[in-house]
Amino acid sequence: MRNAKEELLEHLMHLQKKGKSTSIKCATIKSQRSSYWDDNDQYVESAPITLREGYSIGEYEEFLHKLDFEYDNGYGGQELFGTIWLAKENTWYERGEYDGSEWWEYKECPQIPDNLKAE
């Protein structure tokens, strides 16, 4: 079992130790565990946990509070989906998954090679 909030904060601390920006620009995370079958046998999908651009400290704290839950990040079905855009341009976290094991994967847009730049 893994805590979604603690996992994200650990990833941000890892970036900070590498000297990279850890400021979140915006985010959307969906948890499969919040979806359910209602009394009429209709599947109800959970609303994503979101953080909009220009958020306040209170909105950031609420975002983290909603992520404060345990989930099984081991083998089985993927439980968390989403993207976290970071303040440094062209960087983000994307949810990775393989064979039911899942994680946050840091992505950075590669630099354009000189031979492809406009003259």
N, CA, C and O atoms as a GROMACS GRO file, in nm:
protein
  476
    1MET      N    1   0.086  -0.119   0.000
    1MET     CA    2   0.000   0.000   0.000
    1MET      C    3   0.089   0.124   0.000
    1MET      O    4   0.200   0.123   0.053
    2ARG      N    5   0.037   0.229  -0.061
    2ARG     CA    6   0.113   0.353  -0.075
    2ARG      C    7   0.019   0.470  -0.055
    2ARG      O    8  -0.097   0.464  -0.095
    3ASN      N    9   0.068   0.578   0.008
    3ASN     CA   10  -0.010   0.699   0.025
    3ASN      C   11   0.017   0.790  -0.094
    3ASN      O   12   0.132   0.824  -0.122
    4ALA      N   13  -0.089   0.831  -0.166
    4ALA     CA   14  -0.075   0.910  -0.288
    4ALA      C   15  -0.011   1.047  -0.261
    4ALA      O   16   0.074   1.092  -0.338
    5LYS      N   17  -0.049   1.112  -0.153
    5LYS     CA   18   0.007   1.243  -0.118
    5LYS      C   19   0.156   1.230  -0.087
    5LYS      O   20   0.238   1.306  -0.140
    6GLU      N   21   0.192   1.134  -0.002
    6GLU     CA   22   0.332   1.116   0.036
    6GLU      C   23   0.418   1.081  -0.086
    6GLU      O   24   0.531   1.127  -0.097
    7GLU      N   25   0.364   1.000  -0.176
    7GLU     CA   26   0.437   0.963  -0.297
    7GLU      C   27   0.469   1.087  -0.381
    7GLU      O   28   0.583   1.104  -0.425
    8LEU      N   29   0.370   1.173  -0.402
    8LEU     CA   30   0.392   1.295  -0.480
    8LEU      C   31   0.495   1.385  -0.412
    8LEU      O   32   0.587   1.435  -0.478
    9LEU      N   33   0.481   1.406  -0.283
    9LEU     CA   34   0.574   1.494  -0.211
    9LEU      C   35   0.717   1.439  -0.215
    9LEU      O   36   0.812   1.517  -0.223
   10GLU      N   37   0.733   1.307  -0.209
   10GLU     CA   38   0.866   1.246  -0.220
   10GLU      C   39   0.927   1.272  -0.358
   10GLU      O   40   1.046   1.300  -0.370
   11HIS      N   41   0.845   1.264  -0.462
   11HIS     CA   42   0.894   1.292  -0.597
   11HIS      C   43   0.938   1.438  -0.609
   11HIS      O   44   1.041   1.468  -0.670
   12LEU      N   45   0.861   1.529  -0.552
   12LEU     CA   46   0.896   1.671  -0.557
   12LEU      C   47   1.026   1.698  -0.479
   12LEU      O   48   1.108   1.778  -0.522
   13MET      N   49   1.043   1.631  -0.365
   13MET     CA   50   1.167   1.646  -0.287
   13MET      C   51   1.287   1.594  -0.367
   13MET      O   52   1.395   1.652  -0.361
   14HIS      N   53   1.269   1.485  -0.439
   14HIS     CA   54   1.374   1.428  -0.523
   14HIS      C   55   1.417   1.529  -0.630
   14HIS      O   56   1.536   1.545  -0.656
   15LEU      N   57   1.319   1.596  -0.693
   15LEU     CA   58   1.352   1.700  -0.791
   15LEU      C   59   1.429   1.814  -0.727
   15LEU      O   60   1.526   1.864  -0.784
   16GLN      N   61   1.385   1.854  -0.608
   16GLN     CA   62   1.450   1.964  -0.538
   16GLN      C   63   1.597   1.930  -0.508
   16GLN      O   64   1.684   2.016  -0.522
   17LYS      N   65   1.623   1.807  -0.469
   17LYS     CA   66   1.761   1.765  -0.441
   17LYS      C   67   1.847   1.771  -0.566
   17LYS      O   68   1.969   1.787  -0.557
   18LYS      N   69   1.785   1.756  -0.683
   18LYS     CA   70   1.857   1.764  -0.810
   18LYS      C   71   1.868   1.908  -0.860
   18LYS      O   72   1.924   1.933  -0.968
   19GLY      N   73   1.816   2.003  -0.783
   19GLY     CA   74   1.822   2.143  -0.821
   19GLY      C   75   1.719   2.184  -0.924
   19GLY      O   76   1.734   2.287  -0.990
   20LYS      N   77   1.612   2.105  -0.939
   20LYS     CA   78   1.508   2.136  -1.037
   20LYS      C   79   1.389   2.201  -0.967
   20LYS      O   80   1.370   2.184  -0.846
   21SER      N   81   1.310   2.274  -1.044
   21SER     CA   82   1.192   2.340  -0.991
   21SER      C   83   1.089   2.237  -0.944
   21SER      O   84   1.063   2.138  -1.012
   22THR      N   85   1.032   2.262  -0.827
   22THR     CA   86   0.931   2.171  -0.773
   22THR      C   87   0.794   2.237  -0.765
   22THR      O   88   0.700   2.178  -0.711
   23SER      N   89   0.781   2.356  -0.819
   23SER     CA   90   0.653   2.426  -0.815
   23SER      C   91   0.556   2.362  -0.914
   23SER      O   92   0.589   2.340  -1.030
   24ILE      N   93   0.437   2.333  -0.865
   24ILE     CA   94   0.333   2.276  -0.950
   24ILE      C   95   0.256   2.391  -1.015
   24ILE      O   96   0.212   2.484  -0.948
   25LYS      N   97   0.241   2.383  -1.146
   25LYS     CA   98   0.164   2.482  -1.221
   25LYS      C   99   0.015   2.448  -1.215
   25LYS      O  100  -0.068   2.535  -1.186
   26CYS      N  101  -0.019   2.323  -1.242
   26CYS     CA  102  -0.157   2.274  -1.235
   26CYS      C  103  -0.153   2.122  -1.239
   26CYS      O  104  -0.050   2.063  -1.271
   27ALA      N  105  -0.265   2.058  -1.208
   27ALA     CA  106  -0.265   1.912  -1.203
   27ALA      C  107  -0.406   1.856  -1.218
   27ALA      O  108  -0.505   1.922  -1.184
   28THR      N  109  -0.412   1.735  -1.269
   28THR     CA  110  -0.536   1.658  -1.270
   28THR      C  111  -0.500   1.512  -1.245
   28THR      O  112  -0.420   1.453  -1.318
   29ILE      N  113  -0.558   1.454  -1.141
   29ILE     CA  114  -0.530   1.317  -1.101
   29ILE      C  115  -0.663   1.246  -1.079
   29ILE      O  116  -0.752   1.298  -1.011
   30LYS      N  117  -0.675   1.129  -1.137
   30LYS     CA  118  -0.797   1.052  -1.121
   30LYS      C  119  -0.765   0.923  -1.048
   30LYS      O  120  -0.668   0.855  -1.080
   31SER      N  121  -0.848   0.892  -0.950
   31SER     CA  122  -0.832   0.770  -0.873
   31SER      C  123  -0.944   0.673  -0.908
   31SER      O  124  -1.062   0.706  -0.894
   32GLN      N  125  -0.907   0.554  -0.953
   32GLN     CA  126  -1.007   0.452  -0.985
   32GLN      C  127  -1.082   0.406  -0.861
   32GLN      O  128  -1.196   0.362  -0.870
   33ARG      N  129  -1.019   0.416  -0.745
   33ARG     CA  130  -1.083   0.366  -0.624
   33ARG      C  131  -1.206   0.446  -0.584
   33ARG      O  132  -1.289   0.396  -0.507
   34SER      N  133  -1.220   0.569  -0.634
   34SER     CA  134  -1.336   0.651  -0.599
   34SER      C  135  -1.455   0.624  -0.690
   34SER      O  136  -1.566   0.671  -0.661
   35SER      N  137  -1.435   0.550  -0.798
   35SER     CA  138  -1.546   0.514  -0.886
   35SER      C  139  -1.621   0.396  -0.825
   35SER      O  140  -1.564   0.316  -0.751
   36TYR      N  141  -1.750   0.386  -0.856
   36TYR     CA  142  -1.829   0.280  -0.792
   36TYR      C  143  -1.955   0.250  -0.874
   36TYR      O  144  -1.991   0.324  -0.965
   37TRP      N  145  -2.020   0.139  -0.839
   37TRP     CA  146  -2.149   0.102  -0.897
   37TRP      C  147  -2.258   0.150  -0.802
   37TRP      O  148  -2.254   0.119  -0.683
   38ASP      N  149  -2.356   0.227  -0.853
   38ASP     CA  150  -2.461   0.278  -0.766
   38ASP      C  151  -2.572   0.173  -0.747
   38ASP      O  152  -2.561   0.061  -0.797
   39ASP      N  153  -2.676   0.211  -0.675
   39ASP     CA  154  -2.787   0.119  -0.645
   39ASP      C  155  -2.864   0.074  -0.769
   39ASP      O  156  -2.933  -0.027  -0.765
   40ASN      N  157  -2.853   0.150  -0.879
   40ASN     CA  158  -2.922   0.116  -1.003
   40ASN      C  159  -2.830   0.044  -1.102
   40ASN      O  160  -2.858   0.039  -1.221
   41ASP      N  161  -2.721  -0.011  -1.051
   41ASP     CA  162  -2.621  -0.081  -1.133
   41ASP      C  163  -2.562   0.008  -1.243
   41ASP      O  164  -2.530  -0.040  -1.352
   42GLN      N  165  -2.550   0.136  -1.215
   42GLN     CA  166  -2.486   0.231  -1.306
   42GLN      C  167  -2.346   0.261  -1.253
   42GLN      O  168  -2.327   0.286  -1.134
   43TYR      N  169  -2.248   0.260  -1.342
   43TYR     CA  170  -2.110   0.288  -1.302
   43TYR      C  171  -2.092   0.440  -1.290
   43TYR      O  172  -2.118   0.513  -1.385
   44VAL      N  173  -2.047   0.485  -1.175
   44VAL     CA  174  -2.026   0.628  -1.149
   44VAL      C  175  -1.877   0.652  -1.139
   44VAL      O  176  -1.810   0.602  -1.048
   45GLU      N  177  -1.823   0.731  -1.233
   45GLU     CA  178  -1.680   0.762  -1.231
   45GLU      C  179  -1.655   0.877  -1.137
   45GLU      O  180  -1.733   0.972  -1.130
   46SER      N  181  -1.545   0.869  -1.065
   46SER     CA  182  -1.510   0.975  -0.972
   46SER      C  183  -1.462   1.098  -1.048
   46SER      O  184  -1.408   1.088  -1.158
   47ALA      N  185  -1.483   1.213  -0.988
   47ALA     CA  186  -1.431   1.338  -1.045
   47ALA      C  187  -1.281   1.342  -1.020
   47ALA      O  188  -1.235   1.296  -0.916
   48PRO      N  189  -1.206   1.396  -1.113
   48PRO     CA  190  -1.062   1.404  -1.090
   48PRO      C  191  -1.028   1.503  -0.979
   48PRO      O  192  -1.103   1.596  -0.951
   49ILE      N  193  -0.915   1.480  -0.917
   49ILE     CA  194  -0.862   1.573  -0.818
   49ILE      C  195  -0.781   1.674  -0.898
   49ILE      O  196  -0.683   1.638  -0.963
   50THR      N  197  -0.822   1.801  -0.895
   50THR     CA  198  -0.759   1.900  -0.980
   50THR      C  199  -0.698   2.016  -0.901
   50THR      O  200  -0.738   2.045  -0.788
   51LEU      N  201  -0.602   2.079  -0.964
   51LEU     CA  202  -0.541   2.201  -0.912
   51LEU      C  203  -0.525   2.293  -1.032
   51LEU      O  204  -0.447   2.265  -1.123
   52ARG      N  205  -0.599   2.403  -1.032
   52ARG     CA  206  -0.598   2.496  -1.146
   52ARG      C  207  -0.483   2.594  -1.137
   52ARG      O  208  -0.431   2.621  -1.028
   53GLU      N  209  -0.443   2.648  -1.252
   53GLU     CA  210  -0.339   2.751  -1.255
   53GLU      C  211  -0.383   2.869  -1.168
   53GLU      O  212  -0.501   2.900  -1.159
   54GLY      N  213  -0.287   2.932  -1.104
   54GLY     CA  214  -0.316   3.049  -1.020
   54GLY      C  215  -0.382   3.013  -0.889
   54GLY      O  216  -0.448   3.098  -0.828
   55TYR      N  217  -0.365   2.890  -0.843
   55TYR     CA  218  -0.429   2.843  -0.720
   55TYR      C  219  -0.377   2.920  -0.597
   55TYR      O  220  -0.267   2.976  -0.598
   56SER      N  221  -0.460   2.920  -0.493
   56SER     CA  222  -0.423   2.981  -0.365
   56SER      C  223  -0.357   2.876  -0.275
   56SER      O  224  -0.357   2.757  -0.308
   57ILE      N  225  -0.302   2.919  -0.165
   57ILE     CA  226  -0.242   2.826  -0.069
   57ILE      C  227  -0.349   2.730  -0.017
   57ILE      O  228  -0.323   2.610  -0.002
   58GLY      N  229  -0.467   2.781   0.009
   58GLY     CA  230  -0.577   2.698   0.055
   58GLY      C  231  -0.617   2.592  -0.047
   58GLY      O  232  -0.645   2.478  -0.010
   59GLU      N  233  -0.619   2.629  -0.175
   59GLU     CA  234  -0.652   2.533  -0.280
   59GLU      C  235  -0.544   2.426  -0.292
   59GLU      O  236  -0.574   2.309  -0.316
   60TYR      N  237  -0.418   2.466  -0.275
   60TYR     CA  238  -0.307   2.369  -0.278
   60TYR      C  239  -0.319   2.272  -0.162
   60TYR      O  240  -0.299   2.151  -0.179
   61GLU      N  241  -0.350   2.323  -0.043
   61GLU     CA  242  -0.367   2.237   0.074
   61GLU      C  243  -0.484   2.141   0.056
   61GLU      O  244  -0.476   2.025   0.096
   62GLU      N  245  -0.594   2.188  -0.004
   62GLU     CA  246  -0.710   2.103  -0.031
   62GLU      C  247  -0.674   1.994  -0.132
   62GLU      O  248  -0.717   1.879  -0.117
   63PHE      N  249  -0.596   2.028  -0.234
   63PHE     CA  250  -0.548   1.932  -0.333
   63PHE      C  251  -0.470   1.821  -0.263
   63PHE      O  252  -0.495   1.703  -0.288
   64LEU      N  253  -0.376   1.858  -0.177
   64LEU     CA  254  -0.297   1.759  -0.104
   64LEU      C  255  -0.384   1.676  -0.010
   64LEU      O  256  -0.364   1.556   0.005
   65HIS      N  257  -0.482   1.741   0.054
   65HIS     CA  258  -0.573   1.671   0.144
   65HIS      C  259  -0.651   1.562   0.068
   65HIS      O  260  -0.669   1.451   0.120
   66LYS      N  261  -0.696   1.594  -0.053
   66LYS     CA  262  -0.771   1.496  -0.133
   66LYS      C  263  -0.683   1.380  -0.178
   66LYS      O  264  -0.732   1.270  -0.204
   67LEU      N  265  -0.551   1.405  -0.188
   67LEU     CA  266  -0.458   1.299  -0.226
   67LEU      C  267  -0.413   1.214  -0.107
   67LEU      O  268  -0.340   1.116  -0.124
   68ASP      N  269  -0.454   1.250   0.011
   68ASP     CA  270  -0.410   1.180   0.132
   68ASP      C  271  -0.491   1.052   0.153
   68ASP      O  272  -0.578   1.045   0.241
   69PHE      N  273  -0.462   0.951   0.070
   69PHE     CA  274  -0.529   0.821   0.082
   69PHE      C  275  -0.432   0.711   0.041
   69PHE      O  276  -0.335   0.735  -0.030
   70GLU      N  277  -0.460   0.591   0.087
   70GLU     CA  278  -0.378   0.474   0.056
   70GLU      C  279  -0.432   0.405  -0.069
   70GLU      O  280  -0.553   0.398  -0.090
   71TYR      N  281  -0.342   0.354  -0.150
   71TYR     CA  282  -0.381   0.275  -0.266
   71TYR      C  283  -0.274   0.168  -0.287
   71TYR      O  284  -0.163   0.178  -0.235
   72ASP      N  285  -0.308   0.066  -0.364
   72ASP     CA  286  -0.216  -0.043  -0.391
   72ASP      C  287  -0.140  -0.012  -0.519
   72ASP      O  288  -0.196  -0.019  -0.628
   73ASN      N  289  -0.010   0.024  -0.506
   73ASN     CA  290   0.069   0.059  -0.624
   73ASN      C  291   0.148  -0.060  -0.677
   73ASN      O  292   0.234  -0.044  -0.763
   74GLY      N  293   0.118  -0.178  -0.626
   74GLY     CA  294   0.187  -0.299  -0.670
   74GLY      C  295   0.118  -0.359  -0.790
   74GLY      O  296   0.048  -0.290  -0.865
   75TYR      N  297   0.138  -0.486  -0.808
   75TYR     CA  298   0.082  -0.554  -0.924
   75TYR      C  299  -0.069  -0.569  -0.911
   75TYR      O  300  -0.121  -0.589  -0.802
   76GLY      N  301  -0.136  -0.558  -1.021
   76GLY     CA  302  -0.282  -0.558  -1.026
   76GLY      C  303  -0.324  -0.453  -1.127
   76GLY      O  304  -0.254  -0.432  -1.226
   77GLY      N  305  -0.434  -0.386  -1.104
   77GLY     CA  306  -0.480  -0.282  -1.194
   77GLY      C  307  -0.426  -0.146  -1.154
   77GLY      O  308  -0.401  -0.121  -1.037
   78GLN      N  309  -0.408  -0.058  -1.252
   78GLN     CA  310  -0.362   0.078  -1.225
   78GLN      C  311  -0.473   0.152  -1.152
   78GLN      O  312  -0.589   0.145  -1.192
   79GLU      N  313  -0.438   0.225  -1.046
   79GLU     CA  314  -0.537   0.295  -0.966
   79GLU      C  315  -0.534   0.446  -0.984
   79GLU      O  316  -0.637   0.512  -0.968
   80LEU      N  317  -0.418   0.504  -1.016
   80LEU     CA  318  -0.408   0.649  -1.034
   80LEU      C  319  -0.369   0.682  -1.177
   80LEU      O  320  -0.284   0.616  -1.237
   81PHE      N  321  -0.433   0.784  -1.231
   81PHE     CA  322  -0.405   0.833  -1.366
   81PHE      C  323  -0.392   0.984  -1.358
   81PHE      O  324  -0.451   1.047  -1.270
   82GLY      N  325  -0.315   1.044  -1.447
   82GLY     CA  326  -0.314   1.189  -1.451
   82GLY      C  327  -0.182   1.249  -1.493
   82GLY      O  328  -0.087   1.181  -1.528
   83THR      N  329  -0.182   1.384  -1.487
   83THR     CA  330  -0.066   1.464  -1.524
   83THR      C  331  -0.053   1.578  -1.424
   83THR      O  332  -0.152   1.637  -1.381
   84ILE      N  333   0.072   1.608  -1.389
   84ILE     CA  334   0.103   1.722  -1.304
   84ILE      C  335   0.200   1.810  -1.382
   84ILE      O  336   0.314   1.772  -1.406
   85TRP      N  337   0.154   1.928  -1.422
   85TRP     CA  338   0.239   2.021  -1.494
   85TRP      C  339   0.320   2.100  -1.393
   85TRP      O  340   0.267   2.150  -1.294
   86LEU      N  341   0.451   2.110  -1.420
   86LEU     CA  342   0.539   2.184  -1.329
   86LEU      C  343   0.560   2.325  -1.382
   86LEU      O  344   0.543   2.352  -1.500
   87ALA      N  345   0.598   2.416  -1.291
   87ALA     CA  346   0.613   2.557  -1.327
   87ALA      C  347   0.725   2.579  -1.429
   87ALA      O  348   0.715   2.668  -1.513
   88LYS      N  349   0.831   2.497  -1.423
   88LYS     CA  350   0.936   2.510  -1.523
   88LYS      C  351   0.878   2.467  -1.656
   88LYS      O  352   0.827   2.356  -1.669
   89GLU      N  353   0.886   2.554  -1.753
   89GLU     CA  354   0.826   2.529  -1.884
   89GLU      C  355   0.872   2.395  -1.942
   89GLU      O  356   0.990   2.360  -1.933
   90ASN      N  357   0.780   2.323  -2.002
   90ASN     CA  358   0.806   2.197  -2.070
   90ASN      C  359   0.851   2.084  -1.977
   90ASN      O  360   0.925   1.996  -2.019
   91THR      N  361   0.806   2.085  -1.851
   91THR     CA  362   0.831   1.974  -1.759
   91THR      C  363   0.698   1.933  -1.696
   91THR      O  364   0.610   2.015  -1.673
   92TRP      N  365   0.686   1.803  -1.669
   92TRP     CA  366   0.564   1.752  -1.609
   92TRP      C  367   0.588   1.614  -1.550
   92TRP      O  368   0.688   1.548  -1.580
   93TYR      N  369   0.495   1.571  -1.467
   93TYR     CA  370   0.489   1.433  -1.419
   93TYR      C  371   0.374   1.366  -1.491
   93TYR      O  372   0.266   1.423  -1.504
   94GLU      N  373   0.398   1.245  -1.536
   94GLU     CA  374   0.296   1.167  -1.603
   94GLU      C  375   0.289   1.032  -1.532
   94GLU      O  376   0.391   0.977  -1.492
   95ARG      N  377   0.170   0.981  -1.516
   95ARG     CA  378   0.154   0.854  -1.448
   95ARG      C  379   0.200   0.741  -1.539
   95ARG      O  380   0.151   0.727  -1.651
   96GLY      N  381   0.294   0.661  -1.491
   96GLY     CA  382   0.343   0.546  -1.565
   96GLY      C  383   0.288   0.417  -1.506
   96GLY      O  384   0.254   0.411  -1.388
   97GLU      N  385   0.279   0.315  -1.590
   97GLU     CA  386   0.226   0.187  -1.544
   97GLU      C  387   0.285   0.076  -1.629
   97GLU      O  388   0.299   0.089  -1.751
   98TYR      N  389   0.319  -0.034  -1.564
   98TYR     CA  390   0.361  -0.153  -1.636
   98TYR      C  391   0.317  -0.275  -1.556
   98TYR      O  392   0.353  -0.290  -1.439
   99ASP      N  393   0.240  -0.360  -1.618
   99ASP     CA  394   0.196  -0.484  -1.557
   99ASP      C  395   0.130  -0.461  -1.421
   99ASP      O  396   0.145  -0.542  -1.329
  100GLY      N  397   0.057  -0.350  -1.410
  100GLY     CA  398  -0.014  -0.320  -1.286
  100GLY      C  399   0.065  -0.244  -1.183
  100GLY      O  400   0.007  -0.192  -1.088
  101SER      N  401   0.196  -0.234  -1.198
  101SER     CA  402   0.278  -0.154  -1.108
  101SER      C  403   0.280  -0.012  -1.162
  101SER      O  404   0.292   0.007  -1.283
  102GLU      N  405   0.267   0.089  -1.077
  102GLU     CA  406   0.255   0.227  -1.124
  102GLU      C  407   0.343   0.325  -1.048
  102GLU      O  408   0.389   0.296  -0.938
  103TRP      N  409   0.368   0.442  -1.109
  103TRP     CA  410   0.459   0.542  -1.053
  103TRP      C  411   0.439   0.675  -1.123
  103TRP      O  412   0.373   0.682  -1.228
  104TRP      N  413   0.495   0.783  -1.066
  104TRP     CA  414   0.502   0.913  -1.132
  104TRP      C  415   0.633   0.918  -1.209
  104TRP      O  416   0.739   0.887  -1.155
  105GLU      N  417   0.625   0.958  -1.336
  105GLU     CA  418   0.743   0.965  -1.421
  105GLU      C  419   0.767   1.110  -1.462
  105GLU      O  420   0.680   1.173  -1.522
  106TYR      N  421   0.887   1.162  -1.428
  106TYR     CA  422   0.924   1.299  -1.462
  106TYR      C  423   0.955   1.307  -1.611
  106TYR      O  424   1.029   1.224  -1.664
  107LYS      N  425   0.899   1.407  -1.678
  107LYS     CA  426   0.920   1.426  -1.822
  107LYS      C  427   0.972   1.568  -1.846
  107LYS      O  428   0.929   1.663  -1.780
  108GLU      N  429   1.062   1.578  -1.940
  108GLU     CA  430   1.115   1.708  -1.977
  108GLU      C  431   1.129   1.712  -2.129
  108GLU      O  432   1.191   1.624  -2.188
  109CYS      N  433   1.072   1.813  -2.191
  109CYS     CA  434   1.079   1.825  -2.336
  109CYS      C  435   1.225   1.844  -2.375
  109CYS      O  436   1.293   1.931  -2.318
  110PRO      N  437   1.276   1.766  -2.470
  110PRO     CA  438   1.416   1.780  -2.509
  110PRO      C  439   1.441   1.913  -2.580
  110PRO      O  440   1.352   1.970  -2.643
  111GLN      N  441   1.564   1.960  -2.570
  111GLN     CA  442   1.606   2.082  -2.641
  111GLN      C  443   1.602   2.056  -2.791
  111GLN      O  444   1.630   1.944  -2.836
  112ILE      N  445   1.569   2.157  -2.866
  112ILE     CA  446   1.569   2.145  -3.012
  112ILE      C  447   1.714   2.151  -3.059
  112ILE      O  448   1.785   2.245  -3.024
  113PRO      N  449   1.758   2.053  -3.138
  113PRO     CA  450   1.895   2.056  -3.189
  113PRO      C  451   1.918   2.177  -3.278
  113PRO      O  452   1.827   2.224  -3.347
  114ASP      N  453   2.041   2.227  -3.276
  114ASP     CA  454   2.075   2.345  -3.355
  114ASP      C  455   2.039   2.329  -3.501
  114ASP      O  456   1.995   2.425  -3.565
  115ASN      N  457   2.058   2.209  -3.556
  115ASN     CA  458   2.032   2.190  -3.699
  115ASN      C  459   1.883   2.194  -3.734
  115ASN      O  460   1.848   2.197  -3.852
  116LEU      N  461   1.795   2.196  -3.634
  116LEU     CA  462   1.651   2.206  -3.659
  116LEU      C  463   1.595   2.344  -3.629
  116LEU      O  464   1.479   2.371  -3.658
  117LYS      N  465   1.677   2.432  -3.571
  117LYS     CA  466   1.632   2.566  -3.537
  117LYS      C  467   1.626   2.655  -3.661
  117LYS      O  468   1.704   2.638  -3.755
  118ALA      N  469   1.532   2.750  -3.659
  118ALA     CA  470   1.522   2.846  -3.769
  118ALA      C  471   1.646   2.934  -3.771
  118ALA      O  472   1.703   2.967  -3.666
  119GLU      N  473   1.687   2.971  -3.890
  119GLU     CA  474   1.807   3.056  -3.902
  119GLU      C  475   1.773   3.201  -3.894
  119GLU      O  476   1.862   3.286  -3.903
   0.00000   0.00000   0.00000
